[in-house]
Amino acid sequence: MKYGVIVCPGCGKAKGVETEKKTTTCPCGREIKLARMKFQYETDSPHELAEAVAQANALLAGGEKLQKEKRSRKKDPYTLISEKARRIKDPLERMRLVASELTEMKDEFTEDDLRRVVMLLGKSSAQDILARLQEHNVVYESSDGKYRAV
């Protein structure tokens, strides 16, 4: 079951509700249609809901506005590397950055690691790029199938 926190448009107090319901009644007597309301916080736990309502009412009593909680999603390291690399125009410099970031992240990277970043960049095969990087002395093979940036 999902729960959410709304703010009553009548009295301005926070109230915990079940998100599947259509309406709820505030302690001030106002009937609230949930389809018209923004949930300030959502959770699956009734305990978290109670804490969120208490925090919201404390903030509202202090004169502060509630801001919807943003859920931060941690990005995949390969995605972060590809986003950094997209900003670089020169193809060799771009691949140099990818190799150094992979080396920094994993100490030694494999062709599969490079393939994941290259796929996100929408470029040619990882084998071709690895061959170019070795040709330009940007990476070296530290052990069988493992590479490091110079």
C-alpha positions as CSV (number, residue, x, y, z in Angstrom):
1,M,0.0,0.0,0.0
2,K,1.3,3.5,-0.8
3,Y,0.9,6.5,1.4
4,G,1.4,10.2,0.7
5,V,1.5,13.6,2.4
6,I,-0.8,16.3,1.3
7,V,-1.5,19.9,2.6
8,C,-5.1,20.8,3.2
9,P,-6.1,23.8,1.1
10,G,-8.5,24.9,3.9
11,C,-6.4,24.9,7.1
12,G,-2.9,24.5,5.6
13,K,-2.0,21.5,7.7
14,A,-0.3,18.4,6.4
15,K,-2.2,15.1,6.4
16,G,-1.2,11.5,5.7
17,V,-3.4,9.6,3.2
18,E,-3.6,6.4,1.2
19,T,-2.8,7.3,-2.3
20,E,-5.3,4.8,-3.8
21,K,-8.3,6.6,-2.2
22,K,-10.3,9.2,-4.1
23,T,-11.1,11.5,-1.2
24,T,-10.2,12.2,2.4
25,T,-11.6,14.4,5.1
26,C,-9.3,16.8,7.0
27,P,-9.7,17.3,10.7
28,C,-10.9,20.9,9.9
29,G,-13.9,19.3,8.2
30,R,-13.0,19.9,4.6
31,E,-13.4,17.1,2.1
32,I,-10.3,16.9,-0.2
33,K,-10.3,15.2,-3.6
34,L,-6.9,13.5,-3.9
35,A,-6.9,13.6,-7.7
36,R,-6.5,17.4,-7.5
37,M,-3.7,17.3,-4.8
38,K,0.1,17.1,-5.1
39,F,1.7,14.5,-2.9
40,Q,4.5,16.2,-1.1
41,Y,6.0,12.9,0.0
42,E,5.3,9.3,-0.9
43,T,6.2,6.1,0.9
44,D,5.3,2.5,1.5
45,S,5.8,2.6,5.2
46,P,3.2,3.9,7.7
47,H,6.0,4.8,10.1
48,E,7.8,6.9,7.5
49,L,4.4,8.6,6.7
50,A,3.9,9.5,10.3
51,E,7.4,11.1,10.5
52,A,6.9,12.9,7.2
53,V,3.5,14.4,8.4
54,A,5.1,15.5,11.7
55,Q,8.0,17.1,9.9
56,A,5.7,18.8,7.3
57,N,3.5,20.2,10.1
58,A,6.5,21.5,12.0
59,L,7.8,23.2,8.8
60,L,4.4,24.7,8.0
61,A,4.0,25.9,11.6
62,G,7.4,27.7,11.3
63,G,6.1,29.5,8.2
64,E,8.2,27.6,5.7
65,K,6.8,26.2,2.4
66,L,7.0,22.5,1.7
67,Q,9.0,21.4,-1.3
68,K,8.4,18.1,-2.9
69,E,11.2,15.7,-1.9
70,K,13.4,15.0,-4.9
71,R,14.6,11.4,-5.1
72,S,18.2,11.4,-6.2
73,R,19.2,8.5,-8.3
74,K,22.8,7.6,-8.3
75,K,24.1,7.4,-11.8
76,D,26.0,4.4,-13.2
77,P,29.8,5.3,-13.3
78,Y,29.8,4.3,-17.0
79,T,27.1,6.8,-17.7
80,L,29.0,9.5,-15.8
81,I,32.1,8.8,-17.9
82,S,30.2,8.9,-21.1
83,E,28.6,12.3,-20.1
84,K,32.1,13.7,-19.5
85,A,33.3,12.3,-22.8
86,R,30.5,13.8,-24.8
87,R,31.7,17.3,-24.1
88,I,35.0,16.7,-25.9
89,K,35.0,17.2,-29.6
90,D,38.4,15.6,-30.5
91,P,37.9,11.8,-30.9
92,L,41.3,10.9,-29.6
93,E,41.0,13.2,-26.6
94,R,37.6,11.8,-25.9
95,M,38.9,8.3,-25.8
96,R,41.9,9.4,-23.7
97,L,39.5,10.7,-21.1
98,V,37.5,7.5,-21.2
99,A,40.6,5.4,-20.7
100,S,41.9,7.6,-17.8
101,E,38.5,7.6,-16.1
102,L,38.1,3.9,-16.4
103,T,41.6,3.4,-15.0
104,E,40.8,5.8,-12.1
105,M,37.6,4.0,-11.4
106,K,38.7,0.3,-11.7
107,D,42.6,0.5,-11.7
108,E,42.5,-1.9,-14.6
109,F,39.7,-2.0,-17.1
110,T,38.6,-4.7,-19.6
111,E,37.3,-4.5,-23.2
112,D,33.8,-5.0,-21.8
113,D,34.2,-1.9,-19.5
114,L,35.2,0.1,-22.6
115,R,32.3,-1.4,-24.6
116,R,29.8,-0.2,-22.0
117,V,31.0,3.4,-22.2
118,V,31.4,3.3,-26.0
119,M,27.9,1.9,-26.4
120,L,26.5,4.9,-24.3
121,L,28.5,7.3,-26.6
122,G,27.0,5.6,-29.7
123,K,30.4,5.1,-31.2
124,S,32.1,2.3,-33.2
125,S,33.3,-1.0,-31.7
126,A,35.3,-1.2,-28.5
127,Q,37.9,-3.3,-30.2
128,D,38.7,-0.6,-32.8
129,I,38.9,2.1,-30.1
130,L,41.1,-0.1,-28.0
131,A,43.4,-0.7,-31.0
132,R,43.6,3.0,-31.6
133,L,44.4,3.8,-28.0
134,Q,47.2,1.2,-28.0
135,E,48.5,2.6,-31.3
136,H,48.7,6.1,-29.9
137,N,50.3,4.8,-26.7
138,V,47.3,6.0,-24.5
139,V,46.8,2.6,-22.9
140,Y,48.8,-0.5,-22.3
141,E,47.9,-4.1,-21.5
142,S,48.9,-4.6,-17.9
143,S,47.8,-8.3,-17.8
144,D,45.9,-10.6,-20.1
145,G,42.8,-8.7,-21.2
146,K,43.3,-5.9,-18.7
147,Y,44.3,-2.4,-19.6
148,R,45.5,0.8,-18.0
149,A,45.9,4.4,-19.2
150,V,49.4,5.8,-19.4
